[in-house]
Amino acid sequence: MARIAGVNIPTNKRVLIALQYIHGIGQKNAKDIMEKVHIPEDRRVSQLTDQEVLQIREVIDRDYMVEGDLRREVAVNIKRLMDLGCYRGLRHRKGLPVRGQRTHTNARTRKGPAKAIAGKKKTA
């Protein structure tokens, strides 16, 4: 099992898919990494040599912000917005959707499970 950027990537998958298990690397970045290291797209992780794994590791360390560093930067950015007290920061603080979605209905992922309101039920 190859370990890149602190993540054990799955052995039996294609390299293009396995690289996407690293936080901060999507399909496009994975493809770019494979082109830089000159690995064919149909190659699987189990077929990689130690030299190829080392090259992938070096390219990621040099050119991409991944895993802990990326998570830390995102958290700092959100904290900065909250400290500023701007609209987006207030939405983060209240746990509401930040990007303009409606909240009258929906938004349950952000708001959490629905809370019952006393005296709301209609009597027939």
C-alpha positions as semicolon CSV with decimal commas, in nm:
position;residue;x (nm);y (nm);z (nm)
1;M;0,000;0,000;0,000
2;A;0,145;0,333;-0,109
3;R;0,147;0,619;0,140
4;I;0,142;0,965;-0,017
5;A;0,092;1,294;0,173
6;G;0,004;1,101;0,490
7;V;-0,275;0,903;0,321
8;N;-0,276;0,531;0,245
9;I;-0,401;0,518;-0,113
10;P;-0,585;0,199;-0,220
11;T;-0,365;-0,059;-0,393
12;N;-0,606;-0,218;-0,640
13;K;-0,740;0,104;-0,800
14;R;-0,605;0,298;-1,096
15;V;-0,356;0,569;-1,000
16;L;-0,588;0,844;-1,135
17;I;-0,865;0,737;-0,894
18;A;-0,636;0,654;-0,600
19;L;-0,473;1,000;-0,600
20;Q;-0,817;1,155;-0,547
21;Y;-0,828;0,997;-0,199
22;I;-0,588;1,276;-0,097
23;H;-0,774;1,585;0,029
24;G;-0,709;1,868;-0,215
25;I;-0,649;1,655;-0,524
26;G;-0,938;1,615;-0,763
27;Q;-0,966;1,462;-1,107
28;K;-0,784;1,741;-1,292
29;N;-0,494;1,764;-1,045
30;A;-0,456;1,384;-1,044
31;K;-0,437;1,386;-1,424
32;D;-0,178;1,669;-1,419
33;I;0,035;1,481;-1,163
34;M;0,029;1,166;-1,377
35;E;0,136;1,364;-1,685
36;K;0,426;1,528;-1,495
37;V;0,551;1,190;-1,374
38;H;0,480;1,021;-1,714
39;I;0,257;0,742;-1,583
40;P;0,003;0,588;-1,826
41;E;-0,363;0,629;-1,726
42;D;-0,440;0,256;-1,710
43;R;-0,164;0,185;-1,453
44;R;-0,274;0,060;-1,112
45;V;-0,118;0,155;-0,778
46;S;0,004;-0,203;-0,721
47;Q;0,203;-0,182;-1,048
48;L;0,390;0,137;-0,951
49;T;0,760;0,115;-0,879
50;D;0,911;0,274;-0,568
51;Q;1,075;0,536;-0,790
52;E;0,738;0,637;-0,942
53;V;0,576;0,663;-0,598
54;L;0,868;0,882;-0,486
55;Q;0,827;1,107;-0,793
56;I;0,451;1,142;-0,728
57;R;0,524;1,230;-0,365
58;E;0,780;1,495;-0,468
59;V;0,545;1,655;-0,725
60;I;0,262;1,677;-0,471
61;D;0,488;1,820;-0,199
62;R;0,635;2,078;-0,438
63;D;0,329;2,194;-0,636
64;Y;0,011;2,129;-0,434
65;M;-0,132;2,221;-0,096
66;V;-0,297;1,907;0,039
67;E;-0,433;1,743;0,354
68;G;-0,339;1,915;0,683
69;D;-0,205;2,238;0,532
70;L;-0,513;2,281;0,313
71;R;-0,757;2,203;0,595
72;R;-0,572;2,448;0,822
73;E;-0,581;2,727;0,562
74;V;-0,955;2,678;0,500
75;A;-1,022;2,684;0,876
76;V;-0,815;3,004;0,914
77;N;-1,003;3,168;0,626
78;I;-1,340;3,084;0,785
79;K;-1,220;3,207;1,125
80;R;-1,104;3,533;0,963
81;L;-1,451;3,587;0,813
82;M;-1,612;3,517;1,150
83;D;-1,380;3,759;1,331
84;L;-1,446;4,032;1,075
85;G;-1,819;3,999;1,136
86;C;-1,900;4,018;0,765
87;Y;-2,217;3,858;0,627
88;R;-2,048;3,532;0,533
89;G;-1,879;3,517;0,874
90;L;-2,212;3,566;1,051
91;R;-2,368;3,284;0,846
92;H;-2,080;3,055;0,946
93;R;-2,121;3,159;1,310
94;K;-2,496;3,081;1,307
95;G;-2,452;2,753;1,118
96;L;-2,666;2,866;0,824
97;P;-2,598;2,830;0,450
98;V;-2,329;3,076;0,341
99;R;-2,378;3,095;-0,035
100;G;-2,726;3,239;-0,075
101;Q;-2,939;2,924;-0,057
102;R;-3,295;2,947;0,070
103;T;-3,359;2,855;0,432
104;H;-3,740;2,878;0,464
105;T;-3,749;2,514;0,359
106;N;-3,450;2,286;0,304
107;A;-3,101;2,373;0,440
108;R;-3,134;2,081;0,681
109;T;-2,772;1,972;0,633
110;R;-2,645;2,306;0,762
111;K;-2,919;2,373;1,022
112;G;-2,936;2,021;1,166
113;P;-3,248;1,815;1,235
114;A;-3,578;2,003;1,256
115;K;-3,677;2,128;1,602
116;A;-4,042;2,094;1,705
117;I;-4,220;2,417;1,793
118;A;-4,474;2,405;2,080
119;G;-4,833;2,496;1,984
120;K;-4,766;2,469;1,612
121;K;-4,995;2,169;1,544
122;K;-5,338;2,257;1,400
123;T;-5,650;2,113;1,562
124;A;-5,937;1,998;1,344
